[in-house]
């Protein structure tokens, strides 16, 4: 079963592919997964509740709460209060063996150090590693570790801790960071670690950039999440589950000392986050495009560009089969969306710009893939709205109008259900807009909001409006590879797989980009709208926050999918004007 530590698909998704990589086959088999029960969060759902609950929390953090310009709401010039979504709270705590930091370049773990990291241009930068290299065949990575990093319990961090972390993540059935392409990590000496691969996989670097290193001598899976020991910029001062997290600067950090000495993160629903900003109880508060026009006094709308696309998966095979997802077996196929002409037509029929204007109030860009703007994104994925061409594709594909105006082909109506996460106002609005647009083409789309427990059993049989996006090509691999963990379309193509395998085998990551592009469309095969059209991508949503006017937030990297922790990747460099 999927890990239930969040309301988002990122944290519900399948997390391990060890068996696939160890056998190097295209089987759907994978290791069993375990469920982590979601804690019963305290919901701060209204103005009164938000004010009382948050006010009491903040007063417990500081004796001098004030709204004075140039300082935090708590009255401290070296402190900041940030609101995040309820789903941002890690259910298993701050443990990289579960879901803290995660993979596919989700966010930096802050409490722990990483081997490498990335700068604002997403170039790899050394952190714990002083240098690293890969063998010519791509099967061995060697990292040389700095000798001045210490855990907060005073013990020195060594290559053995790095090996322990990587091997431990691979052994942990519930680990969200996918390091299953690593056969074994071995400490060659105190400051040299070797990663021996199952197959070449250069995108490993993107995952290592967010995997925090834990201490072998002090790791206990039962307790570490709530009491993490790390070597990062911050340490955990306090965690009130369902409410808040307090981080304080690590005085023994080997790098530059954080400017922002204390970070308070409060977990809230959308309405409560707005209410907290309106009452001046947070310094920066997440919001959605549907609320972006409600900027509170003394705040400004802070926009972060993202790689966070909303798109609809189309099961590309007929009904009648089943497909395994870990220990679960779900229905497979859809007799409507298996039709290639219909899928292609939908891609040309969608008016993305109107959708962005109507739903996002302009706070987003048209989406054509899961990697728009990345150097591995293909221009062949881009498609201009062309209603006439869409109708011609439907006509040529054998679809004709029925008595009620809905298209029919071989007795099958062009009618399908579209599911979305019911706790997401933007997805609900996008789904409604999509349904309205498709009606003009004789395609009947009935939308349904549901929880993830209901959505996932439908992942291979019904179109679902997902959110995906990462600063790593592994996201594309997950969605497009025949045995990828996110291949909800169930489209399998050996040529596409071969292009991705070739990309991952390149010694230098930057040499892989062309193969990634060919996997999307090589002129004959691929998932592009003129090809298999396995998805229709709608919009890449901006990440929006209400920020206190005098708070200076450091330059942000493009935010991947998921609202919250990416914002504070560089909170150590924030300051007050």
N, C-alpha and C positions, 0 to 999 in steps of 0.2 A: 504494500500500500504506500501511497505517497505521504511524505512528511507533511503534517498539518500544522505547521508553525507560522502560518501566514495566510492572509486572505488573497494573496497574489499567486499567479501560476508559476512564477519563478521559484517560489518556495514550496510549491506543491508537486512540482515536476519530478520526473524520475531522475535519480541522482547518480547512479552507478552504471557503468558499462564494461566491467571487468571481463566478463565472459566473452563479449564481442571482440575485445582487443586481444585477449590471450589466445583465442582461436583464429583470429584474423579472418573470420567468416562473416556472412551477412545475416546470420541467424538473429532472431529477435530475442533470444534468451539473455537473461541477465541474472545477477545475484539477487537474493531476497533483500527486501528493504524492511525496515522497522518504522513504526509510527511514533512520533513524539506528540503527546497530547498537548494541544493548545491550552495555555493557562486561561483562566477566566479573568479577562481583563476588566478593569474598572473603566467604564465608558464615560467620558466627559462630554456629554452630548448636548448640552444647552448652555445659554448664557449664565444662568444662575449656578448650575452645577460646575461649569467650567471655571467660573470665577472663584467659587468657594473652594473647590478641590485644588486648583492650581495655586490660589493664593495661600492656602495653608501649607502646601508643599514648599513654595518659595520662601515663605516666612521661616520655615524650618531650616532653610539653607542659608539664610542671611538675616541678621538682626536689623538691617537698615534698608528696607525696601524703598525705592524711590524711582521716579520717572525723570530724574535730572538728565539734561542733555550730556552726552559724552560718556555715559556709564551704562552698564547693564541695568535691567529692571531690578536687580538685587542690590544695586548701589556699588558694584565693584567694577572698576575700569578694566580689569583683566579677566572678566567673566562674561559669558553669553548664555542666554536661554533660548533654546531652539525647540520648536514643535515639529513632530514627525507623525506620520500615520500610525495608527494602532498596530497595523501589520508590520511596522518597522522594528518592533521589539522582538529580539531573537528569543524564541520560546525555549531554546536549550541554553540560553545565556551566551557568554562571550567566548565560545569554544570553536576554534577552526575545524575541529573534528566533526562538527555538525554544520552549522550554517552561518557562522560569524566570518565576515569577509567574503566567503564563498568563492566561486569560480567565475570564469568568463568576465573578469575585470569588473566585478560588481562594485565593491568599495574597499578602501584600505582599512585594515582592522584596528588601527590606532593604538590599541593596548599591546599588540604584538608587533614585532618587526617582521619585515618580509625580505626575501633574498634580493629582490630588485623591486623597483617601482616605476612609475611613468611620470613624465613631466606634463605640462599643459598641452604640449603638442603630441602627446602619447608616445614619445620616444622612451626607450628603456633606460633607466638610470639605476646605478648600483645603490643598494642600501646595506644589508648585511654582507652581500657579496662585494669583494674588492675587484674581482674580475671573474669571467666565466668564458667557456668555450665549448663547442660541440664538435664531435668527431665527423670526419668527412662522410661517413655513412649514416649520420643522424641518429646513431644508436647509443651514444654516450654523451652526456652533458657533465661538465666538471665545473664546480663552483668553489672559489677560494674565498674564505670567510674572514671578516675583520676580527681582530683579537681584543677589541676594547668594548665589546657589547656585554652587558651584564643584565640578568633578570632582576626584578624588583626584590627578590629575596637575597640578593648579593652574590648568587652563583654566576659564574661566567658562562656565556652562551658559546657552544662549540658546534663543530660539524656533526657530532653525535645527536644533538638536539634537532638539527635539520633533518637528518636521516630518520630519526624517530618520528618526527612530524609527518613526513611524506609517507613513510611506511604505515604509520598509524591511520592516516586518512584513507589509504587504500584498504586497510583492514576493517574500517568502520563502515558498517552497512548503511548507516544513515548520513554519511558525509555528503555535503552538497558540492564541495570542490571536487571536480573530476580529475584525478591524477592517475587514472587506471591505465594510461598508456605507459606508465613507469613500471617496469618489472620489479626493481629494487633500488633503494637508495642506500649507499654504503659510505660511511665515514672512513676515508683513507688515512687521515690523521686528525689532529685536533681542529684544524682549520681548512680542511679540504674534503668536500663531499662529492660523490660521483652518483649520477642518476643513470641507471641502465634501463634502456627502453625496450618495450615490447615491439614497437614499430616506430619509425620516424614520425615525430609530431612536434614541429617547431612552434606551434601555437601554445605549447606548454608554458612558454614564457609569460603569456598573458595571465594564465592562472597563477603562476608563481608570484606575480606582482600583487596579488591580494591574499595569499595564503600566509597567515601569521605563524611564526615559529613558537612552539610551546616547549617548556622544559621537561626533558625526560624524567628528571629526578623528582618533579613535583606535579606530574600529571595524573589525575584520577578522574575518569569520565563521569563519575557520580557527583563530583564536587567542583570540578574546574570551571564550568560555565558560570557559576555564581561567584567564584573566587579566583579569577584568572591571574596568573603570574606571567608577565611578559617583559619585553625589553623595549617597548615602543615609546612614543612620545607622551602617552598618557597612561594612567593606571586607574582602575575602578575604585572610586571612593564609596559609592552607595548605589544600590539598585533596589528600588521599590517596585516590585513586579506589578505590571499593569498600569503603572503611573509614570515613573521617571527613572533616569540613569544620570549619575553625576560622575564625571571624569575630571581628574586633576593631573596637572603636569608631573611627569616623572622626573624627579631631581637628578637622577643618575643616567638620564638618557645620553647616549654617546654623540648625538647630533646637536644641531642648533636648538637651544632652549625655546619652548613655545612662548609666543607673545601672549596668547590667550591661555591663562593659567588654569581656568576652570570652565568646564562645559556642562551645562545642564540640559538634558534632552527630556522633553515631556511627550507622551504618546496620546494622540487625540484623533477623534473623528473630524471630518471636514468642517462641520458646523462649529464644533468646539474650538478648532484652531482659529477660525475667523473671530469667534467671540473673544478668545484670549488676546488676539491682536487688538481688537476694538477696545478692550479694557486695559491695554498696555501691560499685559502680564507676561509677554514673551518678546524677545528681541527680533526674532525672525520666525515666521510661521508659514508652513506650506499651505498652498491653496490649489484649487482646480480652476480650469478655464471658465467654468460656469459661474465662478464667484470672483473672477479677477477684476471686475469693475467695482468691487466694494472695498477699495483701498482705505484703511483706517487713517485717521489724522496722525500726523507725525511719522507715517510710514510711506514707503514707495514700493511699487511692484517691481520685484527683482526677477529677471528672466534668465534662466539657464538653458542654453541650447543642449539638445539631447540626441541620443541615438535610442529613441523610445517609440517604436512604431506600433500602431494599431492595425491589425490585419485579420482577415478571415480565412481560415483553413477550409479547403474543399476536399472532402474524401473523394479520391479519384478512381475508386473501384466500385463495382456493383454490390448491392446488398447480398447477404447470405453467408458471409464468412465471419470468423472471429480473429482477434489479434490479442496477443499477450502484452501486458504492460507490467513487468515484474511478476508479482504473485497473482495479479488480476488478469482476467480474460474478459474482453469487451467485444460487443458487436462491431462488425466491420462492414463498411460500404454504404453508399447512398446512390440510389438509382437516378436521382436528378443530377447531382453534382458530378457523377462519373462521366457525364457527357462533356467531351472536350470543347465542342463549339459553344456550349453554354458558359463554361468557365472562361474561355477566351473573350466572349462577348461581354461578360460582366466587367472584365478588366478595362475594356474600352468604354463601357457605358457609365462607369462611376465618374461623377464630377467632383473631384477631390477638392478643388478650390472653393466651390460652393459649400461643401461639407465643412471645410476649415473656417469659413466665414460664419456659417450658421451655428456650428456647434462649439468651435474653439475661440470664437470672436477674434480670429486672426492669430491666435497664440499657437502656431504650429506651421508645419510645411507639409506639402504633399509627400506621401510615402510610396515607394515603389518596390522596396525590398526590406530586409531586416538589417541592412548595412548601409543605408544611404549616406553618402558623404565620406565613407571610409575608402582607403586606397584600394581595397579589394572589391568595391561595389562596381557593378557592370552598368554601363549606360544602356545596354539592351533591355534592362528591367524597366526603364522609363517608358511610360505610355501616355499619350495625350488623349484627353476625352474626345471621342468621336462617335456620336450617337448614330449617325448613318452607317458607319462601318460596323458598329455593334449589331445593328438590326440586320445588316447583310450577312454577318456571320451566323446569326440565328436562323435566318431564312435558308442559307446554304446548308446549314446543319440539319434541316428538316423540321424545324420548329414552326408551327402554324398556330394562329389564334383560335382558341376555343370559343364556345358560345358566351362564356363569361369574361372574355378578353384575356384570360390567362393562356399562355402558350402551351401547346400539347405536341408530343412526339411519341409515336408508337404506343399511344394510350397512356403515357405518363405526362402529368401536368408539370409545368415549370414552377413548382411550388415546394418550398422547403422551410424548415424551422431554423432560426438563427439564435444561438444562445450567447449570453454575455454574463459577466459577473454582476450580480444584482446590487452589490455595495459600491458600485463605481458609476457616478453620475455621468461622466464623460462617455463611457462605453454605452450606457443606455441611450444617450442622445445620438451617438454615432450609429448605433444599430437602427434607431428609428429613422434617421436621415437616409441611411442605406436602403431600408425597406421602401421608403417613399420614392427614392430615385428609381429603384428597380421596377416599381409598379408601372412606370411610364413605358417600360419595355415588355410588359406582359409577363413579368416574373414576380410571383407572389412570395413574399418573405414574411413569415410570422415570427416576431421576436419574443424571446423568453429570458427574463432575468432569473438567475439561479445561483445557489452556492456551489463551491467547488466540489463538494461531495456529489452533487448531481451532474455537474459539468463533465468531470473526468470520465465517467462511464460512457459518455457520448463522444469522446475525443476522436474516435475513428469512424463514426457514423453520421455525425451532424456537423454542419458548419458552426464554428465557434469564433467569436471575436476576441482575439488574444492581444496581449501586450508583450512585445519582444524588443530586444535591442541591446547591443553590447559593443564595447570598444575592443572587440576581439572577433576574429573570423570563426572561432569555435561556435558562435551562435548560428552561423550559416551551416556549419557542419551538422549541428544537432537537428536542424529543421529539414535539411535537404538530403543528407546521406541516407541510403536505403534503410539502414538500421539505426538512424539517428534517434535520439530520445524524444525529439519533438516532431518526428515525421508523421504528423496527424493526417496528412493527405494520403499516406501509404503509397506514395509514388516511389517506385524502385527502378533505377536506371544505372546499369553498370558503367556506362560512359561518364555519367555525372560523378559517380563514386570515384572513378579512375582519376578524373581531374582533381578532386579534392585530396586523394591520396598523394598525387604528384605534388600538389601545393604543400602539403605537410612534410614532404620528404626533402624540400629545399633546405639547404644548410642555413641560409640567411632568410629571415622572415620576409624581408622586402623583396626577395626574389620569387615569392610565392603568389604575388598578387594576380598575375596574369592567369594562372591556373584556376584561382578562385573565380575570376570573371568567366572563364570558359565553362566552369561548372554550372553557371547560371544560363549561359547561352553560347554555344560554340559554332553557331551558324546552322546547325542541324538538330541538336538536341539540347534540352535544358528546361528549366522551370519558368522561363520568361513568359510574358503574356502571349507571345507568338509561338511558344512551345507548349509545355505541359500545363502552364497557367494553374498551378496547384494552390496558389493563394491569390487573393486580391488585397493589396495593401492600400490603406486609406490615408492615414495621417501620422506624421511624426510630431508628437506633442511636446511643446516646450514645458520645462519644469518651472513652476511659478511659486514665488514666495512673497509675502509681505515683510519687508525689511525695514527696521527702524532707520530713519534718515541718517543718523550719525554713526551707524555701524558700517565699517569698511570690511567687506568680504573680499578675500583674495581671489585672483583670477581662477575661474573654474575650468576643469576639463569638461568635455562633453559628458553629460550625465547618461549612464546606461539606464535600462528599464529598472524601475523601482524608485520610489520617492523617499528621500530622506538622508541616509547615511552618506551617499555620494557628495552631498552638499558640504559635509564637514571633513572631507578628505584632507583639506589643508586648513582646518580651523585653527591650527597652531600659529598660522600667519595672519589671522584676523586681528583687527584692532578697532578702537573707538576714536573718532575724530574729535 
